[in-house]
Amino acid sequence: MGHILRVVTNYNLLENITRLIFTHTSTIGIKYYEIKSVCMNKEFKEVSTSNYGKIKLKECTYKDIKKSYPEFESLKEASKKFNVSIAKIKKDIKF
């Protein structure tokens, strides 16, 4: 039974990675393919909440799709400052 080695890298490093794999493993063949991805646009803003002060938001958009997420570090700061769990803050605030 063999092993599978998966490498995620930039295309411009393909030749170097290929040489490394052939040099340092017993393999005699490599399969590779390009992966494409689409990301939503991101904007950051701050909103005031009645119980937890200002919370930073990440607003993501793709065409007509919009999503908002509170930033974890902002939630963590509010959690420490107001002595409540991050889960409670997320439940209490509406975005």
RAVEN-V196968 format. One line per field, one symbol per residue. phi: phi as a letter, one per 30 degrees, with the letter a starting at -180 (. if undefined). A space follows every 10 residues. Layout:
BEGIN
phi=???
END
This chain:
BEGIN
phi=.cbcccbcad edcedddedd dddcbcdbab cbadccbbcd dbbcbcbccd cbidbdcccc bbhccbbbbd dedddddddd dchbddeddd ddccb
END
